Amino acid sequence: MARGKLFVALAGLMIMGGLLAGNGMAARAGVDVLEIPSGGISAIIDPGATKAANDEARKPGDAKEEEETYHKVMANVASALNIRSEANGDSEVVGMLYKDCGGTILERADGWTKIQSGNVIGWANDEYLLFDEEAKELAGSVGKLIAYMNDVLRIRKGPSKDAEVWGVLPKGEMAEVLTTEEDDWICIDYNGENGYVLSEYVTLDFLIDTAETMEEIKARKEAEEEAKREAQRHVNYGEYTTDADTTLLLAALIQCEAGGESYEGKVAVGAVVMNRVRSSAYPDTIHGVIYASGQFTPAMSGKLNRVYESGNISDECIRAAEDALSGTSPVGDLTHFRRNNGREGLVIGHHVFY
C-alpha cells in the first residue's frame, strides 16, 4: 500500500463457473440475494491485466494462472521509480511505480521492460524490478483477495443458509476475502468479524497496487493542497496539528476498520495512518493517506464517507483518533495491517500489523 497507487487485478479469479450475469441479475432459488435497489461502485481494475481472465474464467492455482503470473513484475525500490516513454534514461517520464506496486509485462529489450500498470504504459529499468518467483512472492505478500458483491447479499455468521445474519452488503460493495475453503461459501471480513456469502453471487479478484500517470500525480497533489487550504479549525494534539473535521475522518476510518476491536486495536489502526503521514513514502496529510487510491477498503467502497457524513461515530473511536494524533502508537512505526491470516507481525485482536 503506497502513495497514490491504483489497485490492479493480477488475475480475475472467478469462482463457481465464472462471471455471473450482468447488473440486472435476479435472485435464484430464493437464497441470499435481496431484491432491493442498491448502488454500485466503479470497477477498479487494470484494463490490461484481466484480459485473460475475461477470456476464460479459472480457479486459483491452475496451470494457466501460474503461467500468467510470470508475466507480472513488481517494483524493487524503497520509494518509487520512473516509468519512461522509451527504453532509455533520457526519455520522458510518463508515470511513477511505487514500492509494493506491480504491473504486466508487455515487452522486454536491453535491460528495460515495457509494462502496463494502472493507466500507465511505459518502460522501466530492469535494475529496479522483480521478476518471476520473486515478483510472485512479493505480490502474494502485499496483495489482497477481494470479493465484489454481484447482488445485494445477506452476510451470514456461518457457512449455511440457516446461520444467523450479520447484515447486508449492497451490490458492488467489496470485502476482503479471508478463506475460500468452505464448499459453496466465501469467508469475508465483515466489520471485523468472519462473515459468509454464497460463492456463486460474488466475483473474486486478486489485487495489487499500481502506478500513477504524471497527470494523476498532479491531480492528487492539487487535491491534497486544497484539503490543507480548507482546514480552518485547528486543535493541537501534541505531535500532529489538524482540524476537527479531519479528526472525525480519522475516527470514522477507525470505526470502519476496527469498530469491533479493543481500544488498543482502534488506536493501532489510527497509528498506522499517522505513521504513514510521517513517512516520506506516503502523502503528508491524513486525508491524502486515507484516500490514496487502493489503500483502505472502506474509503474505496464509499463506506467511510457514509459513516463520516452520518456523524454516527462512537466516542471510543474519536478518543482513539485523538490518541493516535497525540503520538500514541501501540505498533511502533509500522505502516501496514490486515486481518490476521498467519502473516508474521504484531497481532492485536483480529489484525496483524507489519
C-alpha positions in Angstrom: 0.0 0.0 0.0 1.9 3.0 -1.2 1.3 6.6 -2.3 -1.5 7.3 -4.7 -1.4 3.8 -6.1 -4.3 2.3 -8.0 -5.4 -1.2 -7.4 -4.9 -3.7 -10.3 -6.3 -7.2 -10.8 -3.4 -9.6 -11.0 -5.8 -12.3 -12.2 -9.6 -12.3 -12.4 -10.2 -15.2 -10.1 -13.9 -16.1 -10.9 -15.4 -18.9 -8.9 -18.3 -21.3 -9.4 -18.1 -21.4 -13.2 -17.1 -17.8 -13.9 -18.8 -14.5 -14.2 -22.4 -14.1 -13.2 -24.9 -12.3 -15.4 -24.8 -8.5 -15.6 -26.2 -5.7 -13.5 -29.8 -6.8 -13.5 -29.3 -10.4 -12.3 -32.3 -11.7 -10.5 -32.4 -13.8 -7.3 -32.1 -17.6 -7.8 -34.0 -20.1 -5.7 -34.7 -17.6 -3.0 -31.3 -17.8 -1.5 -29.2 -14.9 0.0 -29.8 -12.4 -2.8 -32.1 -9.5 -1.8 -34.2 -7.8 -4.4 -33.9 -4.2 -3.3 -32.5 -1.2 -5.1 -28.8 -0.6 -4.5 -25.9 1.4 -5.8 -22.6 0.0 -7.1 -19.1 1.2 -7.3 -16.9 1.6 -10.3 -14.7 -1.3 -11.2 -11.1 -0.7 -10.0 -9.3 -2.9 -12.5 -6.2 -2.6 -14.6 -7.8 -2.9 -18.0 -4.9 -4.8 -19.5 -4.3 -7.1 -16.6 -7.5 -9.1 -16.6 -8.0 -9.7 -20.4 -7.1 -13.4 -20.0 -9.4 -13.7 -17.1 -12.3 -12.3 -19.1 -11.5 -14.7 -22.0 -11.6 -17.8 -19.7 -12.5 -17.9 -16.0 -10.4 -20.2 -13.9 -9.8 -21.3 -10.3 -6.8 -20.2 -8.3 -3.7 -22.3 -8.7 -4.4 -23.8 -12.1 -1.7 -24.1 -14.6 -2.9 -21.2 -16.8 -2.8 -18.8 -13.9 0.6 -20.0 -12.8 1.9 -19.3 -16.3 0.4 -15.8 -16.4 1.9 -15.0 -13.0 5.3 -14.9 -14.7 4.2 -12.1 -16.9 4.0 -9.8 -13.9 6.6 -7.6 -12.4 6.9 -5.8 -9.0 8.8 -2.7 -8.1 12.0 -3.3 -6.3 12.6 0.2 -4.8 12.4 1.9 -1.4 10.0 4.6 -2.6 9.3 4.9 -6.4 10.8 4.5 -9.8 10.2 6.4 -13.1 8.2 4.8 -15.9 9.5 6.3 -19.2 8.1 6.7 -22.7 11.2 4.9 -24.3 13.7 2.3 -23.1 16.3 4.8 -22.1 17.0 7.0 -19.1 16.7 10.3 -21.1 13.2 9.8 -22.4 10.1 11.4 -20.9 8.7 10.2 -17.6 5.1 9.2 -18.1 4.4 7.8 -14.6 5.7 6.5 -11.3 5.6 2.9 -10.0 5.8 2.8 -6.2 7.1 0.4 -3.6 4.9 -2.8 -3.5 3.3 -1.9 -6.8 3.2 -4.2 -9.8 2.3 -4.4 -13.5 2.0 -6.6 -16.5 5.0 -7.3 -18.9 4.3 -6.1 -22.4 7.8 -6.3 -23.9 11.5 -6.6 -22.9 14.6 -5.1 -24.5 18.2 -4.4 -23.5 17.8 -4.2 -19.7 14.4 -2.5 -19.9 10.8 -3.8 -19.6 7.7 -2.2 -21.0 4.9 -2.6 -18.6 1.2 -1.7 -18.1 0.3 -0.7 -14.5 -2.9 1.1 -13.9 -3.3 3.7 -16.6 0.5 3.9 -17.2 2.2 2.2 -20.1 5.9 2.7 -20.4 9.4 1.4 -19.9 11.1 0.6 -16.5 14.8 -0.2 -15.9 15.1 -3.9 -15.0 17.5 -3.0 -12.2 14.5 -1.7 -10.2 12.1 -4.6 -10.9 11.4 -8.1 -9.6 10.5 -10.9 -12.0 9.3 -14.5 -11.9 9.2 -16.1 -8.4 10.4 -13.0 -6.6 7.6 -11.0 -8.2 5.1 -13.7 -7.4 6.2 -13.9 -3.8 6.0 -10.1 -3.2 2.7 -9.9 -4.9 1.3 -12.6 -2.7 2.6 -10.8 0.4 1.2 -7.3 -0.4 -1.9 -8.1 -2.5 -5.4 -8.7 -1.3 -8.1 -11.1 -2.5 -11.3 -9.1 -2.8 -14.9 -10.2 -3.2 -17.3 -8.0 -5.2 -20.9 -8.4 -4.4 -22.8 -9.2 -7.6 -26.2 -8.6 -5.9 -27.5 -7.3 -2.6 -26.3 -10.1 -0.2 -27.0 -11.2 3.3 -23.8 -11.8 5.2 -24.2 -14.8 7.5 -22.3 -15.8 10.7 -21.6 -19.3 9.3 -21.4 -21.2 6.0 -25.0 -22.2 6.0 -28.3 -20.7 4.8 -29.6 -21.4 8.3 -26.9 -19.4 10.0 -27.7 -16.0 11.6 -27.3 -12.9 9.5 -24.7 -10.2 10.4 -26.2 -7.7 8.0 -26.4 -6.9 4.3 -23.9 -5.6 1.7 -25.1 -3.7 -1.4 -24.4 -4.7 -4.9 -20.9 -3.6 -6.0 -19.6 -3.5 -2.4 -16.2 -5.1 -1.8 -14.8 -7.0 1.1 -11.5 -8.7 1.8 -11.6 -12.4 1.5 -10.3 -14.4 4.4 -10.7 -18.0 3.1 -12.3 -19.9 0.2 -12.1 -23.3 1.8 -15.8 -23.8 2.6 -17.8 -25.6 -0.1 -20.0 -23.0 -1.9 -19.2 -20.3 0.6 -16.6 -17.5 0.8 -15.5 -16.2 4.2 -15.0 -12.4 4.2 -14.1 -9.7 6.7 -17.4 -8.1 7.8 -16.8 -5.2 10.2 -14.0 -7.2 11.9 -16.0 -10.4 12.1 -16.0 -13.6 9.9 -18.9 -13.3 7.5 -20.0 -15.8 4.9 -21.5 -15.3 1.4 -22.5 -17.8 -1.2 -19.7 -18.0 -3.7 -22.0 -18.0 -6.7 -23.0 -14.4 -6.0 -19.6 -12.9 -5.8 -16.7 -12.2 -8.1 -13.1 -12.5 -6.8 -10.1 -10.5 -7.9 -6.6 -10.6 -6.5 -5.5 -7.0 -6.4 -2.2 -5.3 -6.1 -1.4 -1.6 -6.3 -0.4 0.1 -9.5 1.4 3.1 -10.9 0.2 6.7 -11.4 0.4 8.8 -14.5 2.0 12.2 -14.2 -1.4 13.7 -14.7 -2.8 11.6 -11.8 0.0 12.6 -9.6 -0.6 16.3 -10.3 -4.3 16.0 -9.6 -3.7 14.1 -6.4 -1.2 16.7 -5.1 -3.6 19.6 -6.0 -6.4 17.8 -4.1 -4.1 17.4 -1.1 -3.2 21.1 -1.2 -6.8 22.1 -1.5 -7.6 20.0 1.6 -4.9 21.8 3.5 -6.3 25.2 2.5 -9.8 24.3 3.6 -8.7 23.4 7.1 -9.9 26.2 9.3 -10.4 24.9 12.8 -7.1 23.8 14.4 -6.5 21.7 17.5 -3.1 20.9 18.8 -2.7 17.3 19.9 1.0 17.4 20.5 2.7 15.6 17.7 0.3 16.5 14.9 -1.9 19.6 14.4 -5.1 19.2 12.5 -8.7 20.4 12.2 -11.7 18.9 14.0 -13.2 17.6 10.7 -10.0 15.6 10.0 -10.0 14.2 13.4 -13.5 12.9 12.8 -12.4 11.5 9.4 -9.7 9.5 11.2 -12.2 8.4 13.8 -14.6 7.2 11.0 -11.9 5.2 9.4 -11.0 3.6 12.8 -14.7 2.7 13.2 -14.9 1.1 9.8 -11.6 -0.8 10.1 -11.6 -1.6 13.8 -15.1 -0.9 15.2 -15.3 -4.3 16.9 -11.7 -4.3 18.2 -10.3 -3.4 21.6 -9.4 0.1 22.4 -5.7 -0.8 21.7 -6.7 -2.2 18.4 -8.5 1.0 17.5 -5.6 3.2 18.4 -3.3 0.9 16.5 -5.2 1.5 13.2 -5.1 5.3 13.8 -1.3 5.0 14.5 -0.8 3.2 11.1 -2.4 6.2 9.4 -0.2 8.7 11.4 3.0 6.6 10.7 2.3 6.9 7.0 1.7 10.7 7.3 5.2 11.0 9.0 6.8 8.7 6.3 8.3 10.2 3.1 6.9 7.2 1.2 3.3 8.4 1.6 1.2 11.6 1.4 1.9 14.0 4.2 -1.7 14.6 5.2 -4.3 12.4 6.9 -6.8 13.0 4.1 -4.1 12.1 1.5 -3.1 8.9 3.2 -6.7 7.7 3.8 -7.9 8.4 0.3 -4.7 7.4 -1.6 -6.1 5.1 -4.2 -6.2 1.4 -3.3 -5.2 1.8 0.3 -8.2 1.4 2.7 -11.2 -0.7 1.5 -13.8 1.5 3.3 -12.5 4.6 1.5 -12.6 2.8 -1.8 -16.2 1.4 -1.4 -17.7 4.6 -0.1 -18.5 3.2 3.4 -16.1 5.6 5.0 -17.9 8.6 3.5 -21.2 7.3 4.7 -20.1 6.8 8.3 -18.4 10.2 8.3 -21.4 12.1 6.9 -23.8 10.3 9.2 -21.9 11.6 12.3 -22.6 8.2 13.9 -19.1 7.7 15.2 -18.5 6.2 18.6 -16.8 8.2 21.4 -14.3 5.4 21.8 -13.2 5.8 18.1 -12.9 9.5 18.5 -10.8 9.1 21.6 -8.6 6.6 19.7 -8.2 9.1 16.9 -7.1 11.7 19.3 -4.6 9.4 21.0 -3.1 8.5 17.6 -2.9 12.2 16.7 -1.1 12.8 20.0 1.6 10.4 19.1 0.4 7.2 20.9 1.3 4.1 18.9 0.9 0.5 20.1 2.6 -0.6 16.9 5.8 1.5 16.8 6.4 2.8 13.3 4.6 0.0 11.4 2.6 1.2 8.3 0.5 -1.8 7.3 -2.2 -4.0 8.8 -4.7 -6.6 7.7 -6.9 -9.3 9.1 -4.7 -11.9 10.9 -4.1 -14.6 8.4 -0.9 -16.1 9.9 1.4 -13.5 8.5 4.3 -12.6 10.7 3.9 -9.4 12.6 2.4 -7.8 15.7 -1.0 -9.3 16.4 -3.6 -7.1 18.2 -7.1 -8.6 18.2 -8.1 -9.7 14.8 -5.4 -7.7 13.0 -1.7 -8.3 12.3 0.4 -5.2 11.9 3.6 -5.2 9.9 
